[in-house]
């Protein structure tokens, strides 16, 4: 937690929900906002409005932003998670593997960048124990699971998002190398 204008707000990954993390990420990646506006919008998520900063100097505001952005949470990828008494498997072997089928679904979701897309990406990876592939990849099931995931803490989700990013970056590198061979 960090104190901004005498109000405690969550800023660590084990304090923020996936939904809050998604909202913050969406705002910070929105190029239509400038630096100050982005952070005002982020603080607004936690009930601190622009008017509340009326008597705040720019130097004080920069300190609040720096404190909010200081992440101390260490995170580790969890092989399984429990949601509402059901076991979901994210890693079935020793290491994180991004399958072709998962990648296909994830890329489709990431292209849209709709609100809540990060939790939807995670819902592709975390497979409910006992379901068939047809059930797991069903659009309605993915949407339902995504709603459940939004309430989880971000420290559970972020390691998976980092791994997905690494794998997709490797994929792009391979695609670029293949394209240069063809040329």
Secondary structure, DSSP 4 states (H G I P E B T S, - for coil): -EEETTEEE--STTTSBHHHHHHHHHHHT-TTS-HHHHHHHHHHHTT--GGGGTT--HHHHHHHHHHHH---------SEEEETTEEEES-SSSS----HHHHHHHHHHHHH--TTHHHHHHHHHSEETT--HHHHT-HHHHHHHHHHHTTSBHHHHHHHHHHHHHHHHHHHHHHHHHHHHH-
